[in-house]
Structure formats: structure tokens, C-alpha cells
């Protein structure tokens, strides 16, 4: 039974989640382009929104890039560069732990504002509340993996997760078996992460795909056209001098 659940959750569910993420996002952008936004309540309790949003987004960005690089970079590349599994594990604990803590503080501020401010709560939809709750739990789970990781400073647990993630993208039929023996906290963290992919196209999370990265390479100058000088009242209607 345990092997069947591992195959279902970590061998089949990832492809379902990725398919929903891609297809759902494309369909929403095509059929409901005017809903492709994060929604804003910045006029209500603005100071807490800005502080929480900055902390949350800064922390999540570091966590996301760390997961992306750490899980999907082929193990052979790290070995060729002389980066040991233990060093990767330690960096994940230190850098990921600090970034996760910052993001969790920001998420807590945003959740407090959304759930305990009557005006903001009245403007919030079910999906808004669901998203902030799931993200808060996911960040908390990520931090809870640190004590477990401290007991595996040889990096064995990280290699297990890397093999699973890379196995999914290379269509390895045995990918689920790589995390079968992982600690339950890691399994729950992975499952909730995949679930975030599933709800992604149907919530405000889609605005992440609209980050204006083109501003990074746009010209540093603006073209400004001068306005023509207004004609004087005396000159209006008068015939030109002969």
C-alpha cells in the first residue's frame, strides 16, 4: 500500500500538476486575460502590506532560485565542480533557512492583514485566503525540514530529492522510488509544492508569470518629444502679412 501511494503521489501526481499548471495558465491567459493579475488592496492598511510583501517576495525569490538550481542541476555538474553533497546540504540549511524565515515573517504579516483586518477580509476572495494559507504552511514545512537535514549533513537526503526531481523531468519510471524512504516532512513538503502547481492557474499566483523582466535590458533613456508652441490669440484668424 505504501509503495502504491508513493507511486501515485510522487510518480503520477507530478505530471498531473505540471500539466494543469501549463495548460491551465495558457487557457486562462487566452480566455480571461483581464483576470490575469494579482489584485490589489494597497489602499487598505498599506504600510503592513508593503512591509510584508517586500519580506515575502524577497525571501521566496531566494528560496525558489535555490530549489530550482539545487534540485534540477545534474549531480555530475556539482561533482565536476568539486562541490560536495555535504556542502550543498549545509548551504541549503543556512541560506535557505534565512530566506525561508524572512519569507515566513512576510507571509505572517500578509496573513494577519488579510484575516484580521475587517476591510481587507471583506475584499478577499476564497482563493486569496487559500493561497496565503497554503504558502504560509509550505514555508513553515520548509523550515521544519532543517532539523531533519541537520541529521544528514552528508547530503544523502538532498541527493535523494535531486534524483527524484531530475527523474520526473527525464521521465524516469523509477523516480518515485527515490523518495520512498524520505522523511515524512519532506514528502509532505513535496506534495504541498505540487499542489501549489495545481491551484496556480486558478488564483492570483499567475501574476508571477508577468514579471516585467524586459525592464532589465530596456534602454536607460527615454525619447521625449517637445510639444509645439501654442499659437497666440492675435495670430488666430488673421491673414498673413503681404
GROMACS elastic network, one bead per residue, 0.5 to 0.9 nm:
[ bonds ]
;  ai    aj funct       b0    kb
    1     4     6  0.50953   500
    1     5     6  0.63177   500
    1     6     6  0.86716   500
    2     5     6  0.51684   500
    2     6     6  0.61788   500
    2     7     6  0.86522   500
    2   180     6  0.85119   500
    3     6     6  0.50783   500
    3     7     6  0.62140   500
    3     8     6  0.86023   500
    3   176     6  0.88831   500
    3   177     6  0.81596   500
    3   180     6  0.74154   500
    4     7     6  0.51507   500
    4     8     6  0.61341   500
    4     9     6  0.86115   500
    5     9     6  0.59267   500
    5    10     6  0.81001   500
    6     9     6  0.52971   500
    6    10     6  0.55236   500
    6    11     6  0.70118   500
    6   176     6  0.60766   500
    6   177     6  0.73702   500
    6   179     6  0.80372   500
    6   180     6  0.61688   500
    7    10     6  0.54687   500
    7    12     6  0.64601   500
    7    13     6  0.84753   500
    7   174     6  0.86919   500
    7   175     6  0.84843   500
    7   176     6  0.53842   500
    7   177     6  0.74499   500
    7   180     6  0.86217   500
    8    11     6  0.55792   500
    8    12     6  0.50597   500
    8    13     6  0.60527   500
    8    14     6  0.89957   500
    8   176     6  0.83367   500
    9    12     6  0.60806   500
    9    14     6  0.72654   500
    9   176     6  0.80140   500
    9   191     6  0.71078   500
   10    13     6  0.59930   500
   10    14     6  0.62114   500
   10   164     6  0.83024   500
   10   168     6  0.87178   500
   10   175     6  0.74971   500
   10   177     6  0.83638   500
   10   179     6  0.78390   500
   10   180     6  0.86143   500
   10   187     6  0.86002   500
   10   190     6  0.83026   500
   10   191     6  0.77670   500
   11    14     6  0.64066   500
   11    15     6  0.77294   500
   11   168     6  0.74520   500
   11   173     6  0.75328   500
   11   174     6  0.78083   500
   11   175     6  0.62257   500
   11   177     6  0.83192   500
   12    15     6  0.56856   500
   12    16     6  0.66224   500
   12    17     6  0.89025   500
   12   176     6  0.85258   500
   13    17     6  0.60315   500
   13    18     6  0.85613   500
   13   191     6  0.86336   500
   13   194     6  0.76825   500
   13   195     6  0.89850   500
   14    17     6  0.50824   500
   14    18     6  0.61234   500
   14    19     6  0.85179   500
   14   168     6  0.74270   500
   14   191     6  0.87107   500
   14   194     6  0.63129   500
   14   195     6  0.89751   500
   15    18     6  0.51076   500
   15    19     6  0.59762   500
   15    20     6  0.84981   500
   15   168     6  0.78846   500
   16    19     6  0.51652   500
   16    20     6  0.61644   500
   16    21     6  0.85223   500
   16   198     6  0.79980   500
   17    20     6  0.52307   500
   17    21     6  0.60787   500
   17    22     6  0.87439   500
   17   194     6  0.59288   500
   17   195     6  0.68219   500
   17   196     6  0.83844   500
   17   197     6  0.56146   500
   17   199     6  0.87457   500
   18    22     6  0.62122   500
   18    23     6  0.84957   500
   18   194     6  0.79855   500
   18   197     6  0.65893   500
   18   198     6  0.73835   500
   19    22     6  0.53416   500
   19    23     6  0.58787   500
   19    24     6  0.78159   500
   19   198     6  0.84889   500
   20    23     6  0.53610   500
   20    24     6  0.52198   500
   20    25     6  0.78043   500
   20   197     6  0.74777   500
   20   198     6  0.57434   500
   20   199     6  0.83191   500
   20   200     6  0.85427   500
   20   201     6  0.76846   500
   21    24     6  0.54573   500
   21    25     6  0.59529   500
   21    26     6  0.86088   500
   21   197     6  0.55173   500
   21   198     6  0.57751   500
   21   199     6  0.77238   500
   21   200     6  0.63080   500
   21   201     6  0.60052   500
   22    25     6  0.53592   500
   22    26     6  0.62979   500
   22    27     6  0.87019   500
   22   201     6  0.80716   500
   23    26     6  0.52315   500
   23    27     6  0.61183   500
   23    28     6  0.85409   500
   23   201     6  0.84970   500
   24    27     6  0.52011   500
   24    28     6  0.60468   500
   24    29     6  0.85277   500
   24   198     6  0.86901   500
   24   200     6  0.83066   500
   24   201     6  0.52505   500
   24   202     6  0.75498   500
   25    28     6  0.52108   500
   25    29     6  0.61166   500
   25    30     6  0.85622   500
   25   200     6  0.77795   500
   25   202     6  0.79449   500
   25   206     6  0.72278   500
   26    29     6  0.52258   500
   26    30     6  0.61579   500
   26    31     6  0.86026   500
   26   201     6  0.84086   500
   27    30     6  0.50806   500
   27    31     6  0.59169   500
   27    32     6  0.79174   500
   27   201     6  0.87292   500
   28    31     6  0.52320   500
   28    32     6  0.51808   500
   28    33     6  0.66809   500
   28    35     6  0.81677   500
   28    36     6  0.76584   500
   28   201     6  0.69561   500
   28   202     6  0.78776   500
   29    32     6  0.56277   500
   29    34     6  0.82909   500
   29    35     6  0.82212   500
   29    36     6  0.66059   500
   30    33     6  0.60697   500
   31    34     6  0.88923   500
   32    35     6  0.56309   500
   32    36     6  0.70702   500
   33    36     6  0.52796   500
   33    37     6  0.86322   500
   34    37     6  0.74293   500
   35    38     6  0.84128   500
   35    39     6  0.86389   500
   35   204     6  0.84991   500
   36    39     6  0.88814   500
   36   203     6  0.89677   500
   36   204     6  0.74373   500
   36   206     6  0.65161   500
   36   207     6  0.63379   500
   36   210     6  0.85641   500
   37    40     6  0.87386   500
   37   204     6  0.61710   500
   37   205     6  0.82441   500
   37   206     6  0.69729   500
   37   207     6  0.51495   500
   37   208     6  0.89283   500
   37   210     6  0.83916   500
   38   203     6  0.82710   500
   38   205     6  0.67845   500
   38   206     6  0.74020   500
   38   207     6  0.54607   500
   38   208     6  0.84986   500
   39   204     6  0.69894   500
   40    43     6  0.81207   500
   41    44     6  0.56820   500
   41    45     6  0.82814   500
   41    46     6  0.79557   500
   41    49     6  0.84726   500
   41   120     6  0.69684   500
   41   123     6  0.76648   500
   41   124     6  0.87892   500
   42    45     6  0.68406   500
   42    47     6  0.85093   500
   42    49     6  0.66471   500
   42    50     6  0.80453   500
   43    46     6  0.57357   500
   44    47     6  0.87604   500
   44    49     6  0.83362   500
   44   117     6  0.89355   500
   44   119     6  0.72829   500
   44   120     6  0.66036   500
   45    48     6  0.60012   500
   45    49     6  0.65265   500
   45   113     6  0.76629   500
   45   117     6  0.82986   500
   45   120     6  0.81427   500
   46    49     6  0.50030   500
   46    50     6  0.61905   500
   46    51     6  0.86916   500
   47    50     6  0.53400   500
   47    51     6  0.63096   500
   47    52     6  0.85556   500
   48    51     6  0.52461   500
   48    52     6  0.59140   500
   48    53     6  0.82184   500
   48   109     6  0.68599   500
   48   110     6  0.74456   500
   48   113     6  0.72736   500
   49    52     6  0.52964   500
   49    53     6  0.57672   500
   49    54     6  0.84261   500
   49   109     6  0.76344   500
   49   110     6  0.63359   500
   49   113     6  0.74728   500
   50    53     6  0.51128   500
   50    54     6  0.60373   500
   50    55     6  0.85944   500
   51    54     6  0.54000   500
   51    55     6  0.63534   500
   51    56     6  0.85717   500
   51   106     6  0.72157   500
   51   109     6  0.80124   500
   51   110     6  0.88306   500
   52    55     6  0.53048   500
   52    56     6  0.59405   500
   52    57     6  0.84740   500
   52   103     6  0.85563   500
   52   105     6  0.73432   500
   52   107     6  0.64586   500
   52   108     6  0.76629   500
   52   109     6  0.51910   500
   52   110     6  0.55432   500
   53    56     6  0.50815   500
   53    57     6  0.59066   500
   53    58     6  0.82806   500
   53   103     6  0.89263   500
   53   106     6  0.61217   500
   53   107     6  0.76340   500
   53   109     6  0.83433   500
   53   110     6  0.70261   500
   54    57     6  0.54186   500
   54    58     6  0.59464   500
   54    59     6  0.84055   500
   54   103     6  0.88214   500
   54   106     6  0.72192   500
   55    58     6  0.53554   500
   55    59     6  0.60553   500
   55    60     6  0.84461   500
   55   102     6  0.58205   500
   55   103     6  0.56250   500
   55   104     6  0.82650   500
   55   105     6  0.70583   500
   55   107     6  0.79358   500
   56    59     6  0.53550   500
   56    60     6  0.59810   500
   56    61     6  0.84769   500
   56   100     6  0.88399   500
   56   102     6  0.66516   500
   56   104     6  0.67270   500
   56   105     6  0.71456   500
   56   107     6  0.56002   500
   56   108     6  0.88381   500
   56   109     6  0.89213   500
   56   110     6  0.84598   500
   57    60     6  0.51042   500
   57    61     6  0.59400   500
   57    62     6  0.86911   500
   57   103     6  0.67988   500
   57   106     6  0.79634   500
   57   107     6  0.89818   500
   58    61     6  0.53142   500
   58    62     6  0.66087   500
   58    63     6  0.88262   500
   58    99     6  0.77732   500
   58   102     6  0.78366   500
   58   103     6  0.69695   500
   59    62     6  0.54087   500
   59    63     6  0.62634   500
   59    64     6  0.86251   500
   59    96     6  0.87955   500
   59    98     6  0.80767   500
   59   100     6  0.58660   500
   59   101     6  0.75777   500
   59   102     6  0.53643   500
   59   104     6  0.79923   500
   59   106     6  0.83083   500
   60    64     6  0.58576   500
   60    65     6  0.84819   500
   60    99     6  0.70119   500
   60   100     6  0.69327   500
   60   102     6  0.83939   500
   60   103     6  0.56764   500
   60   104     6  0.88078   500
   60   139     6  0.87824   500
   61    64     6  0.51425   500
   61    65     6  0.61853   500
   61    66     6  0.84371   500
   61    99     6  0.84827   500
   61   103     6  0.89246   500
   62    65     6  0.53236   500
   62    66     6  0.59960   500
   62    67     6  0.85757   500
   62    95     6  0.83628   500
   62    96     6  0.74840   500
   62    99     6  0.61959   500
   62   100     6  0.83151   500
   63    66     6  0.50659   500
   63    67     6  0.61215   500
   63    68     6  0.85309   500
   63    95     6  0.84037   500
   63    96     6  0.58833   500
   63    97     6  0.87428   500
   63    99     6  0.61957   500
   63   100     6  0.65060   500
   63   103     6  0.86551   500
   64    67     6  0.51964   500
   64    68     6  0.60755   500
   64    69     6  0.86152   500
   65    69     6  0.60406   500
   65    70     6  0.81623   500
   66    69     6  0.53458   500
   66    70     6  0.56427   500
   66    71     6  0.81451   500
   66    92     6  0.75981   500
   66    95     6  0.85659   500
   66    96     6  0.71973   500
   67    70     6  0.50789   500
   67    71     6  0.56489   500
   67    72     6  0.79268   500
   67    92     6  0.87604   500
   67    96     6  0.87746   500
   68    71     6  0.56431   500
   68    72     6  0.58334   500
   68    73     6  0.78459   500
   69    72     6  0.55974   500
   69    73     6  0.55078   500
   70    73     6  0.60054   500
   70    74     6  0.88792   500
   70    88     6  0.78914   500
   70    92     6  0.82619   500
   70   158     6  0.86716   500
   70   162     6  0.73680   500
   71    74     6  0.80562   500
   71    75     6  0.89221   500
   71   158     6  0.81882   500
   71   159     6  0.85250   500
   71   161     6  0.69499   500
   71   163     6  0.79637   500
   71   164     6  0.85995   500
   71   165     6  0.61653   500
   71   166     6  0.71467   500
   72    75     6  0.85295   500
   72   162     6  0.66149   500
   72   163     6  0.87163   500
   72   165     6  0.65277   500
   72   166     6  0.57135   500
   72   169     6  0.87803   500
   73    76     6  0.84079   500
   73    77     6  0.70160   500
   73    78     6  0.77335   500
   73   162     6  0.81456   500
   73   166     6  0.81288   500
   74    77     6  0.55559   500
   74    78     6  0.71678   500
   74   162     6  0.81177   500
   74   163     6  0.87014   500
   74   166     6  0.75018   500
   75    78     6  0.53845   500
   75    79     6  0.64060   500
   75    80     6  0.87317   500
   75    85     6  0.89810   500
   75   159     6  0.79079   500
   75   162     6  0.77119   500
   75   163     6  0.82416   500
   76    79     6  0.50022   500
   76    80     6  0.60205   500
   76    81     6  0.85803   500
   77    80     6  0.50320   500
   77    81     6  0.62202   500
   77    82     6  0.86269   500
   77    83     6  0.86357   500
   78    81     6  0.51323   500
   78    82     6  0.62430   500
   78    83     6  0.50903   500
   78    84     6  0.71221   500
   78    85     6  0.82306   500
   78    88     6  0.89639   500
   79    82     6  0.50188   500
   79    83     6  0.56959   500
   79    84     6  0.66565   500
   79    85     6  0.84590   500
   80    83     6  0.76101   500
   81    84     6  0.88071   500
   83    86     6  0.84130   500
   83    87     6  0.66382   500
   83    88     6  0.71196   500
   84    87     6  0.52621   500
   84    88     6  0.64577   500
   84    89     6  0.87114   500
   84   154     6  0.86852   500
   84   155     6  0.81580   500
   85    88     6  0.51188   500
   85    89     6  0.61497   500
   85    90     6  0.86557   500
   85   153     6  0.83463   500
   85   154     6  0.63290   500
   85   156     6  0.72606   500
   85   158     6  0.75903   500
   85   159     6  0.72645   500
   86    89     6  0.50328   500
   86    90     6  0.61952   500
   86    91     6  0.86416   500
   86   152     6  0.83906   500
   86   153     6  0.54321   500
   86   156     6  0.80665   500
   86   158     6  0.89623   500
   87    90     6  0.50806   500
   87    91     6  0.61425   500
   87    92     6  0.85247   500
   87   153     6  0.81966   500
   87   154     6  0.82216   500
   87   155     6  0.76651   500
   88    91     6  0.51280   500
   88    92     6  0.60901   500
   88    93     6  0.86186   500
   88   155     6  0.70325   500
   88   158     6  0.81447   500
   89    92     6  0.51068   500
   89    93     6  0.62768   500
   89    94     6  0.87794   500
   89   149     6  0.74681   500
   89   150     6  0.86260   500
   89   152     6  0.81870   500
   89   153     6  0.62268   500
   89   154     6  0.74071   500
   89   155     6  0.51581   500
   89   156     6  0.86301   500
   89   157     6  0.84800   500
   89   158     6  0.65474   500
   90    93     6  0.50889   500
   90    94     6  0.62066   500
   90    95     6  0.84469   500
   90   149     6  0.86086   500
   90   150     6  0.82535   500
   90   153     6  0.67917   500
   90   155     6  0.81673   500
   91    94     6  0.51823   500
   91    95     6  0.56475   500
   91    96     6  0.72929   500
   92    95     6  0.55879   500
   92    97     6  0.71524   500
   92   146     6  0.88865   500
   93    96     6  0.54350   500
   93    97     6  0.52744   500
   93    98     6  0.82071   500
   93   143     6  0.88361   500
   93   145     6  0.89201   500
   93   146     6  0.61056   500
   93   149     6  0.73907   500
   93   150     6  0.78875   500
   94    97     6  0.51768   500
   94    98     6  0.62240   500
   94    99     6  0.86388   500
   95    98     6  0.53343   500
   95    99     6  0.61513   500
   95   100     6  0.83694   500
   96    99     6  0.51614   500
   96   100     6  0.57515   500
   96   101     6  0.83563   500
   96   142     6  0.87051   500
   96   143     6  0.83900   500
   97   100     6  0.50867   500
   97   101     6  0.60437   500
   97   102     6  0.86376   500
   97   142     6  0.81821   500
   97   143     6  0.62432   500
   97   146     6  0.73120   500
   98   101     6  0.51472   500
   98   102     6  0.62930   500
   98   103     6  0.86580   500
   99   102     6  0.51493   500
   99   103     6  0.61549   500
   99   104     6  0.85446   500
  100   103     6  0.50312   500
  100   104     6  0.59948   500
  100   105     6  0.85958   500
  100   139     6  0.62697   500
  100   140     6  0.81040   500
  100   142     6  0.72872   500
  100   143     6  0.65967   500
  101   104     6  0.50333   500
  101   105     6  0.62257   500
  101   106     6  0.86633   500
  101   139     6  0.80034   500
  101   140     6  0.84513   500
  101   143     6  0.73253   500
  102   105     6  0.52443   500
  102   106     6  0.63678   500
  102   107     6  0.86541   500
  103   106     6  0.50798   500
  103   107     6  0.60240   500
  103   108     6  0.85035   500
  103   136     6  0.87426   500
  103   139     6  0.73981   500
  104   108     6  0.59674   500
  104   109     6  0.85656   500
  104   135     6  0.87476   500
  104   136     6  0.64337   500
  104   139     6  0.59917   500
  104   140     6  0.69776   500
  105   108     6  0.50814   500
  105   109     6  0.63532   500
  105   110     6  0.87476   500
  106   109     6  0.51563   500
  106   110     6  0.62689   500
  106   111     6  0.85701   500
  107   110     6  0.50369   500
  107   111     6  0.59435   500
  107   112     6  0.84184   500
  107   132     6  0.70830   500
  107   133     6  0.87259   500
  107   135     6  0.75949   500
  107   136     6  0.59334   500
  107   139     6  0.86371   500
  108   111     6  0.50437   500
  108   112     6  0.59752   500
  108   113     6  0.84863   500
  108   132     6  0.88574   500
  108   136     6  0.70772   500
  109   112     6  0.51413   500
  109   113     6  0.61820   500
  109   114     6  0.86309   500
  110   113     6  0.51241   500
  110   114     6  0.61213   500
  110   115     6  0.85875   500
  110   132     6  0.76716   500
  111   114     6  0.50688   500
  111   115     6  0.59427   500
  111   116     6  0.80694   500
  111   129     6  0.80468   500
  111   132     6  0.62339   500
  111   133     6  0.72222   500
  111   136     6  0.80957   500
  112   115     6  0.53858   500
  112   116     6  0.55117   500
  112   117     6  0.75077   500
  113   116     6  0.55894   500
  113   117     6  0.53741   500
  113   118     6  0.88407   500
  113   120     6  0.70158   500
  113   121     6  0.80862   500
  114   117     6  0.59983   500
  114   118     6  0.81441   500
  114   119     6  0.86506   500
  114   120     6  0.54778   500
  114   121     6  0.53321   500
  114   122     6  0.89352   500
  114   123     6  0.88841   500
  114   124     6  0.72516   500
  114   128     6  0.87017   500
  114   129     6  0.74337   500
  114   132     6  0.87087   500
  115   118     6  0.75453   500
  115   120     6  0.75638   500
  115   121     6  0.56121   500
  115   124     6  0.88477   500
  115   129     6  0.77799   500
  116   119     6  0.88825   500
  116   120     6  0.80603   500
  116   121     6  0.70196   500
  117   120     6  0.54021   500
  117   121     6  0.59409   500
  117   122     6  0.85439   500
  118   121     6  0.50445   500
  118   122     6  0.61014   500
  118   123     6  0.87709   500
  119   122     6  0.51723   500
  119   123     6  0.65326   500
  119   124     6  0.88798   500
  120   123     6  0.51433   500
  120   124     6  0.62574   500
  121   124     6  0.51053   500
  121   125     6  0.82187   500
  121   129     6  0.86937   500
  122   125     6  0.81336   500
  124   127     6  0.81024   500
  124   128     6  0.58841   500
  124   129     6  0.68129   500
  125   128     6  0.51425   500
  125   129     6  0.65245   500
  125   130     6  0.86561   500
  126   129     6  0.52863   500
  126   130     6  0.61007   500
  126   131     6  0.86438   500
  127   131     6  0.59743   500
  127   132     6  0.86779   500
  127   199     6  0.89788   500
  127   202     6  0.80707   500
  127   203     6  0.59512   500
  127   204     6  0.78393   500
  128   131     6  0.53323   500
  128   132     6  0.65196   500
  128   133     6  0.86893   500
  128   203     6  0.71831   500
  128   204     6  0.71047   500
  129   132     6  0.55311   500
  129   133     6  0.61747   500
  129   134     6  0.86456   500
  130   133     6  0.52028   500
  130   134     6  0.60841   500
  130   135     6  0.85325   500
  131   134     6  0.52673   500
  131   135     6  0.60664   500
  131   136     6  0.84796   500
  131   196     6  0.83360   500
  131   199     6  0.84609   500
  131   200     6  0.89232   500
  131   203     6  0.74491   500
  131   204     6  0.80973   500
  131   205     6  0.79158   500
  132   135     6  0.51618   500
  132   136     6  0.60261   500
  132   137     6  0.86264   500
  133   136     6  0.51697   500
  133   137     6  0.62823   500
  133   138     6  0.86185   500
  134   137     6  0.51387   500
  134   138     6  0.60454   500
  134   139     6  0.86056   500
  134   192     6  0.79220   500
  134   196     6  0.77573   500
  135   139     6  0.61358   500
  135   140     6  0.85297   500
  135   196     6  0.81693   500
  136   139     6  0.52559   500
  136   140     6  0.62077   500
  136   141     6  0.86412   500
  137   140     6  0.50194   500
  137   141     6  0.60839   500
  137   142     6  0.85646   500
  137   192     6  0.87253   500
  138   141     6  0.50651   500
  138   142     6  0.61921   500
  138   143     6  0.87828   500
  138   188     6  0.89862   500
  138   189     6  0.64788   500
  138   192     6  0.66504   500
  138   193     6  0.71647   500
  139   142     6  0.50186   500
  139   143     6  0.64097   500
  139   144     6  0.86814   500
  139   189     6  0.88634   500
  140   143     6  0.52023   500
  140   144     6  0.62213   500
  140   145     6  0.88677   500
  141   145     6  0.64394   500
  141   185     6  0.70309   500
  141   186     6  0.81604   500
  141   188     6  0.78691   500
  141   189     6  0.59731   500
  142   145     6  0.53694   500
  142   146     6  0.73276   500
  142   185     6  0.84882   500
  142   186     6  0.81171   500
  142   189     6  0.66207   500
  143   146     6  0.55605   500
  143   147     6  0.82336   500
  144   147     6  0.64120   500
  144   148     6  0.76103   500
  144   185     6  0.74514   500
  145   148     6  0.52616   500
  145   149     6  0.61200   500
  145   150     6  0.87056   500
  145   183     6  0.88650   500
  145   185     6  0.63234   500
  145   186     6  0.66025   500
  145   189     6  0.85165   500
  146   150     6  0.61254   500
  146   151     6  0.88375   500
  147   150     6  0.51259   500
  147   151     6  0.68729   500
  148   151     6  0.54170   500
  148   152     6  0.70218   500
  148   183     6  0.78581   500
  148   185     6  0.84223   500
  149   152     6  0.50482   500
  149   153     6  0.64808   500
  149   155     6  0.80885   500
  149   157     6  0.72577   500
  149   158     6  0.83434   500
  150   153     6  0.56406   500
  151   154     6  0.85870   500
  152   155     6  0.58957   500
  152   156     6  0.64321   500
  152   157     6  0.64730   500
  152   158     6  0.86613   500
  153   156     6  0.76753   500
  153   157     6  0.85835   500
  154   157     6  0.81462   500
  154   158     6  0.89372   500
  155   158     6  0.52332   500
  155   159     6  0.62787   500
  155   160     6  0.87168   500
  156   159     6  0.51713   500
  156   160     6  0.63057   500
  156   161     6  0.88988   500
  157   160     6  0.50929   500
  157   161     6  0.65211   500
  157   162     6  0.87624   500
  157   179     6  0.88876   500
  157   182     6  0.71152   500
  157   183     6  0.86154   500
  158   161     6  0.51369   500
  158   162     6  0.61161   500
  158   163     6  0.85674   500
  159   163     6  0.60327   500
  159   164     6  0.85595   500
  160   163     6  0.52818   500
  160   164     6  0.64072   500
  160   165     6  0.88871   500
  160   178     6  0.57606   500
  160   179     6  0.61008   500
  160   181     6  0.89014   500
  160   182     6  0.76183   500
  161   164     6  0.50925   500
  161   165     6  0.62231   500
  161   166     6  0.85936   500
  161   178     6  0.72778   500
  161   179     6  0.64342   500
  161   182     6  0.82572   500
  161   186     6  0.87110   500
  162   165     6  0.52148   500
  162   166     6  0.60594   500
  162   167     6  0.82241   500
  162   178     6  0.89778   500
  163   166     6  0.53397   500
  163   167     6  0.58030   500
  163   168     6  0.86190   500
  163   175     6  0.72755   500
  163   178     6  0.65123   500
  163   179     6  0.84388   500
  164   168     6  0.62862   500
  164   169     6  0.89703   500
  164   172     6  0.87197   500
  164   174     6  0.85864   500
  164   175     6  0.50170   500
  164   176     6  0.65401   500
  164   177     6  0.79588   500
  164   178     6  0.55280   500
  164   179     6  0.64540   500
  165   168     6  0.53109   500
  165   169     6  0.67969   500
  165   170     6  0.88977   500
  165   175     6  0.77210   500
  166   169     6  0.52959   500
  166   170     6  0.61943   500
  166   171     6  0.85096   500
  166   172     6  0.83423   500
  166   175     6  0.81738   500
  167   170     6  0.50574   500
  167   171     6  0.58629   500
  167   173     6  0.77844   500
  167   174     6  0.75866   500
  167   176     6  0.83907   500
  167   178     6  0.87428   500
  168   171     6  0.51351   500
  168   172     6  0.60932   500
  168   173     6  0.82191   500
  168   175     6  0.60843   500
  168   176     6  0.84143   500
  169   172     6  0.77031   500
  171   174     6  0.86809   500
  171   175     6  0.78212   500
  172   175     6  0.53662   500
  172   176     6  0.87739   500
  173   176     6  0.76690   500
  173   177     6  0.88895   500
  174   177     6  0.54584   500
  174   178     6  0.71763   500
  175   178     6  0.56095   500
  175   179     6  0.77347   500
  176   179     6  0.58929   500
  176   180     6  0.64269   500
  177   181     6  0.78523   500
  178   181     6  0.73301   500
  178   182     6  0.80816   500
  179   183     6  0.84946   500
  179   186     6  0.87584   500
  179   187     6  0.76197   500
  180   183     6  0.87350   500
  180   187     6  0.86222   500
  181   184     6  0.86077   500
  182   185     6  0.82628   500
  182   186     6  0.65145   500
  182   187     6  0.67336   500
  183   186     6  0.55037   500
  183   187     6  0.66109   500
  183   188     6  0.89528   500
  184   188     6  0.61140   500
  184   189     6  0.84769   500
  185   188     6  0.51774   500
  185   189     6  0.61250   500
  185   190     6  0.86522   500
  186   190     6  0.61400   500
  186   191     6  0.85724   500
  187   190     6  0.51123   500
  187   191     6  0.61159   500
  187   192     6  0.86153   500
  188   191     6  0.50637   500
  188   192     6  0.61253   500
  188   193     6  0.84639   500
  189   192     6  0.53492   500
  189   193     6  0.61437   500
  189   194     6  0.87568   500
  190   193     6  0.50429   500
  190   194     6  0.62859   500
  190   195     6  0.86428   500
  191   194     6  0.52111   500
  191   195     6  0.62481   500
  191   196     6  0.87870   500
  192   196     6  0.62773   500
  192   197     6  0.88242   500
  193   196     6  0.51576   500
  193   197     6  0.67494   500
  194   197     6  0.51142   500
  194   198     6  0.66204   500
  195   199     6  0.64899   500
  195   200     6  0.84626   500
  196   199     6  0.53359   500
  196   200     6  0.58455   500
  197   200     6  0.50672   500
  197   201     6  0.78614   500
  198   201     6  0.72307   500
  198   202     6  0.83446   500
  199   202     6  0.55328   500
  199   203     6  0.64894   500
  199   205     6  0.84583   500
  200   203     6  0.56838   500
  200   204     6  0.76239   500
  200   205     6  0.55256   500
  200   206     6  0.61721   500
  201   204     6  0.79748   500
  201   205     6  0.71437   500
  201   206     6  0.57950   500
  202   205     6  0.79226   500
  202   206     6  0.76976   500
  203   206     6  0.65022   500
  203   207     6  0.89273   500
  204   207     6  0.61228   500
  204   208     6  0.84950   500
  205   208     6  0.59176   500
  205   209     6  0.82905   500
  206   209     6  0.57597   500
  206   210     6  0.75206   500
  207   210     6  0.51929   500
  207   211     6  0.70954   500
  208   211     6  0.57682   500
  209   212     6  0.88166   500
  210   213     6  0.83739   500
  211   214     6  0.85397   500
  212   215     6  0.60308   500
  212   216     6  0.82486   500
  213   216     6  0.56190   500
  213   217     6  0.79964   500
  214   217     6  0.58042   500
  214   218     6  0.63032   500
  215   218     6  0.50787   500
  215   219     6  0.84012   500
  216   219     6  0.88766   500
  217   220     6  0.84813   500
  218   221     6  0.86231   500
  219   222     6  0.76381   500
  226   229     6  0.89222   500
  227   230     6  0.86542   500
  228   231     6  0.89041   500
  231   234     6  0.84373   500
  231   235     6  0.67367   500
  231   236     6  0.72466   500
  232   235     6  0.53274   500
  232   236     6  0.67489   500
  233   236     6  0.53467   500
  233   237     6  0.86323   500
  234   237     6  0.78980   500
  234   238     6  0.72950   500
  235   238     6  0.55637   500
  235   239     6  0.81999   500
  235   240     6  0.87241   500
  236   239     6  0.85417   500
  238   241     6  0.87684   500
  239   242     6  0.86702   500
